[in-house]
Amino acid sequence: MRERCQWRQLHSSCRRTQKIQQSVKGTNRTPYPSKKELTQKFKQSKNESEKTTDSDIVNWNMAITTHMRNGQCHSALQVFNTMPRRSTVTYNAMISGYLSNGRFDLAREMFDKMPERDLFTWNVMLSGYVRNKNLTDARGLFERMPRRDVVSWNAMLSGYAQNGFIAEAREIFDEMPVKNSISWNGLLAAYVQNGRIEDARRLFESKMDWDVVSWNCLMGGFVKKKRLVDARRVFDRIPVRDEVSWNTMITGYAQNGELEEARKLFEESPTQDVFTWTAMVSGYVQNGMVDEARSIFDKMPEKNSVSWNAMIAGYVQCKRMDMAKELFEAMPFRNISSWNTMITGYAQSGNVPHARNLFDRMPQRDSISWSAMIAGYVQNGCNEEAVHLYVEMKRDGESLNRSSFTSVLTACADIAALDLGKQFHGWLVKVGYQTGCYVGNALLAMYCKCGSIDEADDAFHEITDKDLISWNTMIYGYARHGFGKEALIVFESMKTVGVKPDEATMVTVDLSI
């Protein structure tokens, strides 16, 4: 029966080939091959397949894997199509390769036409759906699996956990017939990352044999919540601490201004690596103690770009640009962050020419570089230069971010360039930034300053999450342009939604009255 089916497939293939040949030659006279010829071709194909040994298939599979690792999906497919006989491992190599090269569509196509799947196949495809955040289809595939192992359950758990579906992750966790450390750590990390620290604590206390990664995760969650007493309790209970344990606790103390505790722990640490030293430098910098930070920095046995950038940022914050420049020029390796920090420093110090000189010398720029320079122009009253640079940024193909939009809208407001401001508003709508509070407030202020109150009112109502600045700007806009009644209506609405007025609000309300 199987041979008859293969014979029919071969006959169908020959008919298709015949039609192509006839089309090329422009004639339909060439007869189809006889049954005898087809039988000979079938036997030849069958013989080639039978001659293929398992070691041959292994070699073919290795070739596919190599091509996929090098990103050569087409070459891998050519090898696949050339093979006289394929195994399940062959298909798995193709599916895994497509997924690792971001070709989910081709992986799914290969999965769908696979004659026989094993557990590895299902798990790989499930992981592919999860990586593509396609959790509905992932769950559908999970439910269709003829057999599942702990890898299958963990893939589904991590998919829900990493995308914030904590209830669904917990449901999967509770249904798991067998759990391993990946399962427990996955749910623990999900609780911590989503700020559910008490749920994380309860889960942690329900089990005894946690590894150091788990202890560090829980401790990091408490640090993130600024609950340093709880974090320290966890730290003190860790059976065997690693570098991450020490660095997390030291960083927690340093970032929250408890520098004495940070210094004490730093001196106790058995492994003072570059991250430990950098945590101390950053801690002193963040608390305005630049000289103490420099003392630690100079003692560092080894420095990385983060160490240098932290120290430079400290001098920039203190407006000590001479020291920042000295360190910047001494850096053995500069990254984009180093250049951006210096540009921001010069701009904030009013030295726009120095900032522009650095900007022009940058070997590579990112959106932060452009935003820093545009903001520097605006802060120093160079509004036309800011607008020109923004246009240049757009022409250069750099991605437009909220910071650059806000700066350029401020520039338009300061020079009363309403038409240009409206153009920027159009770009904002295209990228969907106009409803955010940060950019929305700048857009609102621009319309108010330009006297376009109707557009200001529209912009105000488009802001989805209004803050005090949004309300104050709208009240001021109405009051400034003689719409006192409307200003008072907005003021009453502000109180109704529970936003507490400040001194600026009351001054504007008095102006309205």
C-alpha positions in Angstrom: 0.0 0.0 0.0 2.8 2.4 1.0 4.7 1.6 -2.3 1.6 2.2 -4.3 1.1 5.6 -2.7 4.8 6.5 -3.3 4.4 5.4 -7.0 1.4 7.7 -7.4 3.3 10.6 -5.9 6.2 10.0 -8.3 3.8 9.7 -11.3 2.1 13.0 -10.3 5.5 14.7 -10.0 6.5 13.5 -13.5 3.3 14.8 -14.9 4.0 18.2 -13.4 7.6 18.1 -14.7 6.3 17.1 -18.2 4.0 20.1 -18.3 6.8 22.5 -17.4 9.0 21.0 -20.1 6.2 21.3 -22.7 5.6 24.9 -21.7 9.3 25.7 -22.1 9.6 24.0 -25.5 6.3 25.4 -26.7 4.9 22.0 -27.6 2.5 19.4 -26.1 3.6 16.5 -28.2 6.1 14.9 -25.9 4.3 11.9 -24.4 4.2 11.1 -20.6 6.7 8.5 -19.5 5.4 5.0 -19.6 4.5 3.0 -16.5 7.7 1.0 -17.1 9.8 4.2 -17.0 8.0 5.4 -13.9 8.6 2.1 -12.2 12.3 2.3 -12.9 12.5 5.9 -11.6 10.6 4.8 -8.5 13.0 1.9 -7.9 15.9 4.3 -8.4 14.5 6.8 -5.8 13.7 4.0 -3.4 17.2 2.5 -3.8 18.8 5.9 -3.0 16.6 6.2 0.1 17.5 2.7 1.2 21.2 3.4 0.6 21.2 6.4 3.0 22.6 5.2 6.3 21.9 6.6 9.7 25.4 8.1 9.8 24.6 9.9 6.5 21.5 11.4 8.0 23.5 12.6 11.1 26.0 14.3 8.7 23.1 16.0 6.8 21.6 17.1 10.1 24.9 18.6 11.3 25.2 20.5 8.0 21.7 21.9 8.6 22.5 22.9 12.1 25.8 24.6 11.0 24.0 26.6 8.3 21.3 27.7 10.8 23.9 28.8 13.4 25.5 31.0 10.7 22.1 32.5 9.8 22.0 30.8 6.4 18.4 29.6 6.4 18.2 29.2 2.7 21.3 27.0 2.6 19.9 24.8 5.4 16.7 24.4 3.4 18.7 23.4 0.3 20.4 20.7 2.3 17.0 19.6 3.7 15.5 19.4 0.2 18.4 17.4 -1.1 18.2 14.7 1.5 16.8 11.3 0.2 15.6 10.4 3.7 14.9 12.6 6.7 14.5 11.8 10.4 12.6 13.6 13.2 15.9 15.2 14.2 16.2 16.7 10.7 12.8 18.5 11.1 13.7 19.5 14.6 17.0 21.1 13.4 15.1 23.1 10.8 12.4 24.3 13.2 14.9 25.2 15.9 17.1 27.0 13.3 14.2 29.0 11.9 13.2 30.1 15.4 16.7 31.1 16.4 16.9 33.2 13.2 13.6 34.9 13.9 11.7 33.1 11.1 8.7 32.0 13.2 6.5 31.8 10.0 8.9 29.2 8.4 9.2 27.3 11.6 5.5 27.0 12.0 5.2 25.9 8.3 7.8 23.2 8.8 6.1 22.1 12.1 2.7 21.8 10.3 4.0 19.6 7.5 6.1 17.4 9.7 5.0 13.7 9.3 5.8 12.7 12.9 6.6 14.8 15.9 8.3 14.0 19.1 8.2 15.8 22.5 11.2 17.9 21.6 9.3 19.2 18.5 6.3 20.2 20.5 8.4 21.9 23.2 10.5 23.9 20.6 7.4 25.1 18.8 5.8 26.0 22.1 8.8 28.1 23.1 8.7 29.8 19.7 5.1 30.9 20.3 6.1 32.1 23.8 9.1 34.1 22.5 6.8 35.8 19.9 4.4 36.7 22.8 1.6 34.8 21.0 0.3 33.3 24.3 -3.2 32.4 23.0 -1.8 30.1 20.3 0.9 28.9 22.7 -1.8 27.8 25.1 -3.7 26.1 22.2 -0.6 24.2 21.2 0.1 23.3 24.9 -3.5 21.8 25.2 -3.0 19.8 22.0 0.2 18.2 23.1 -0.1 14.4 23.3 2.4 14.3 26.1 4.0 17.0 28.3 7.1 17.1 30.4 8.4 19.7 32.9 10.0 21.6 30.0 6.5 22.1 28.4 5.0 23.3 31.7 7.9 25.7 32.3 7.7 27.2 28.8 4.0 28.0 29.4 4.7 29.3 32.9 7.5 31.6 31.7 5.4 32.9 28.8 2.7 34.0 31.2 5.1 35.2 33.9 7.3 37.3 31.5 4.2 39.1 30.0 2.7 40.0 33.3 -0.1 37.4 33.4 0.6 36.4 37.0 -2.7 34.7 37.7 -2.4 32.5 34.7 1.3 31.7 35.6 0.2 30.7 39.1 -2.6 28.5 37.6 -0.1 26.6 35.4 2.3 26.3 38.4 -0.4 24.8 40.6 -1.4 22.3 37.9 2.2 21.1 37.3 2.5 17.4 38.1 6.3 17.8 38.6 8.1 21.0 39.4 11.8 21.8 39.2 14.0 24.7 40.3 13.2 26.5 37.0 9.4 26.3 37.8 9.8 27.7 41.3 12.3 30.5 40.3 10.1 31.4 37.3 7.1 32.1 39.5 9.2 33.8 42.2 10.8 36.1 39.6 7.3 36.9 38.1 6.1 38.0 41.5 9.2 40.2 42.1 9.2 41.8 38.7 5.6 42.7 39.0 6.0 44.3 42.4 4.1 41.5 44.3 6.7 41.2 46.9 4.5 39.7 49.6 3.3 36.9 47.2 7.0 36.3 46.5 7.7 36.1 50.2 4.9 33.6 50.8 6.0 31.4 47.9 9.6 31.5 49.2 8.5 30.5 52.7 6.6 27.5 51.3 9.8 25.7 50.3 13.1 25.1 52.0 15.7 24.2 49.5 16.2 27.4 47.4 19.4 28.1 45.5 21.4 31.3 45.7 19.7 32.7 42.6 16.3 32.5 44.4 17.7 34.2 47.5 19.1 37.0 45.4 15.9 37.4 43.5 13.8 37.9 46.7 16.4 40.2 48.2 16.5 42.3 45.0 12.7 42.6 45.2 12.9 44.1 48.6 15.7 46.4 47.5 13.6 47.5 44.6 10.8 48.4 47.0 13.3 50.2 49.2 12.6 47.8 52.0 16.2 47.5 53.1 15.5 46.0 56.5 13.7 43.1 54.9 16.4 42.9 52.2 19.1 42.7 54.9 17.2 39.9 56.7 17.2 37.9 53.5 20.9 38.7 53.0 21.8 37.5 56.5 19.9 34.2 55.9 21.5 33.3 52.6 23.4 30.0 53.3 26.1 30.7 50.7 26.4 34.1 49.2 27.9 34.9 45.8 29.0 38.2 44.2 25.5 39.1 43.2 24.3 38.8 46.8 26.9 41.2 48.1 26.6 43.6 45.2 22.8 43.7 45.4 22.8 44.6 49.1 25.6 47.1 48.8 23.9 48.8 45.8 20.6 48.9 47.8 22.3 50.7 50.7 24.2 53.1 48.4 21.3 54.1 46.2 19.1 54.8 49.2 21.7 57.1 50.9 22.7 54.6 53.6 26.4 55.0 52.7 27.8 54.0 56.1 26.1 50.6 55.9 27.1 50.3 52.2 30.8 51.0 53.1 30.7 48.6 56.0 29.4 45.8 53.8 31.8 46.7 51.0 34.7 46.3 53.4 33.4 42.9 54.6 32.8 41.6 51.1 35.1 38.7 50.2 34.9 39.4 46.5 35.2 43.0 45.6 34.9 42.9 41.8 34.5 45.9 39.5 30.7 45.9 40.0 31.1 46.2 43.8 33.5 49.1 43.5 31.2 50.8 40.9 28.2 50.4 43.2 30.1 52.4 45.8 31.2 55.1 43.3 27.6 55.4 42.0 26.2 55.6 45.6 28.5 58.5 46.6 27.7 60.3 43.3 24.0 59.9 43.7 24.2 61.4 47.1 26.3 64.4 45.9 29.5 63.2 47.6 31.7 63.5 44.6 35.1 63.8 46.4 34.4 60.6 48.3 33.3 58.9 45.1 36.6 60.0 43.5 38.6 58.6 46.4 36.9 55.2 45.8 37.3 55.6 42.0 41.1 56.2 42.3 41.5 53.1 44.4 39.7 50.8 42.0 42.0 48.0 40.8 40.0 47.7 37.6 37.6 50.1 36.0 34.9 49.6 33.3 33.0 52.1 31.3 30.2 52.2 33.9 32.8 53.3 36.5 34.2 56.1 34.4 30.7 57.2 33.3 29.4 57.3 36.9 32.4 59.5 38.0 32.0 61.8 35.0 28.2 62.1 35.7 29.1 63.1 39.3 31.2 66.0 38.2 28.6 67.0 35.6 25.9 67.1 38.3 28.1 69.4 40.4 28.9 71.6 37.4 32.6 70.8 37.7 33.0 70.5 33.9 36.8 70.9 34.1 37.1 67.7 36.1 34.5 65.9 34.0 36.5 66.9 30.9 39.8 65.7 32.4 38.3 62.2 33.1 36.6 62.1 29.7 39.8 62.7 27.9 41.6 60.2 30.1 39.1 57.4 29.4 40.7 54.4 27.7 37.4 53.6 26.0 34.4 55.9 25.5 30.9 54.7 24.7 27.9 56.7 23.6 26.8 57.3 27.2 30.2 59.0 27.9 29.7 61.5 25.0 26.0 62.1 25.9 26.9 62.9 29.5 29.4 65.4 28.5 27.1 67.0 25.9 24.4 67.3 28.6 26.9 68.8 31.1 28.1 71.5 28.7 24.6 72.4 27.6 23.4 72.6 31.2 26.4 74.8 32.1 25.5 77.2 29.2 28.4 76.2 27.1 26.5 75.4 23.9 29.5 75.7 21.5 31.4 73.1 23.5 28.4 70.8 23.5 27.9 71.2 19.7 31.6 70.5 19.2 31.4 67.2 21.0 28.1 66.4 19.2 29.8 66.9 15.8 32.8 64.8 16.9 30.8 61.8 18.1 31.8 58.6 16.2 28.3 57.3 16.7 25.0 58.9 17.9 21.8 57.6 19.3 18.4 59.3 20.0 19.7 60.4 23.4 22.6 62.3 21.8 20.2 64.2 19.5 17.7 64.9 22.3 20.5 66.2 24.6 21.7 68.6 22.0 18.2 69.8 21.1 17.4 70.2 24.8 20.6 72.1 25.2 19.7 74.6 22.5 16.2 75.1 24.0 17.5 75.6 27.6 19.9 78.3 26.3 17.3 80.1 24.2 18.7 78.9 20.8 15.2 77.9 19.7 15.7 78.1 15.9 18.9 76.0 16.1 16.8 73.4 18.1 14.2 73.2 15.4 16.8 73.0 12.6 18.6 70.2 14.5 15.3 68.3 15.0 14.6 68.5 11.3 18.1 67.2 10.6 17.6 64.4 13.1 14.4 63.3 11.3 16.2 63.5 7.9 19.0 61.4 9.3 16.5 58.6 10.1 17.0 58.7 13.8 14.1 57.4 15.8 12.1 60.2 17.4 11.6 60.0 21.1 9.4 61.8 23.7 12.3 64.0 25.0 13.1 65.4 21.6 9.4 66.1 20.8 9.0 67.9 24.1 12.1 70.1 23.6 11.1 71.1 20.1 7.5 71.9 21.1 9.0 74.1 23.8 11.1 75.9 21.2 8.0 76.4 19.0 6.2 77.9 22.0 9.0 80.3 22.8 9.2 81.7 19.2 5.4 81.5 18.7 5.9 79.2 15.7 2.3 77.9 15.6 2.3 76.5 12.1 5.5 74.6 12.8 4.1 73.4 16.1 1.1 72.0 14.3 3.4 70.1 12.0 5.1 68.5 15.0 1.6 67.7 16.4 0.9 65.8 13.2 4.1 63.7 13.7 3.1 63.2 17.3 -0.3 61.7 16.2 1.5 59.4 13.8 3.7 57.9 16.5 1.0 58.0 19.2 2.8 60.3 21.7 0.2 63.1 22.0 -1.9 61.3 24.7 1.0 60.9 27.1 1.4 63.3 29.9 5.0 64.2 29.3 4.6 65.2 25.6 1.0 66.2 26.0 1.9 68.9 28.5 4.4 70.4 26.1 1.9 70.4 23.2 -0.7 72.0 25.5 1.8 74.7 26.6 2.7 75.4 23.0 -0.9 76.0 21.9 -1.5 78.1 25.0 1.5 80.3 24.5 0.7 80.7 20.8 -2.9 81.8 21.7 -4.6 78.9 20.0 -7.0 78.1 22.8 -9.3 75.8 20.8 -6.4 73.5 19.9 -5.1 73.8 23.5 -8.4 72.6 24.8 -8.3 69.6 22.3 -4.8 68.8 23.4 -5.8 69.0 27.0 -8.6 66.5 26.6 -6.4 64.1 24.6 -4.0 63.7 27.6 -5.1 60.4 29.1 -3.4 60.8 32.5 -3.4 64.4 33.4 -1.1 65.7 36.2 -1.0 69.0 38.1 1.0 70.6 35.3 -1.7 69.7 32.8 -4.4 71.3 34.8 -2.3 74.4 35.7 -1.3 74.9 32.1 -4.9 74.8 30.8 -6.1 77.1 33.6 -3.3 79.6 32.8 -4.0 79.4 29.1 -7.6 80.4 29.5 -6.8 83.1 32.1 -4.0 84.6 30.1 -6.2 85.0 27.0 -9.2 86.5 28.8 -11.3 83.4 29.3 -11.7 83.7 33.0 -15.0 81.8 33.2 -13.6 78.8 31.4 -10.5 78.9 33.6 -12.6 78.6 36.7 -14.6 75.7 35.2 -11.4 73.8 34.6 -10.3 74.7 38.2 -13.6 73.2 39.6 -13.1 70.1 37.4 -9.6 69.7 38.7 -10.8 69.6 42.3 -13.6 67.2 41.4 -11.2 64.6 40.1 -9.1 64.9 43.2 -6.1 66.8 42.0 -4.8 69.1 44.8 -4.1 72.7 43.7 -0.7 74.3 44.4 0.5 77.9 44.8 0.8 78.3 41.0 -2.8 77.2 40.6 -4.1 79.7 43.1 -2.2 82.6 41.5 -3.7 81.7 38.1 -7.2 81.4 39.6 -6.8 84.9 41.1 -5.8 86.2 37.7 -9.0 84.6 36.2 -11.1 86.3 38.9 
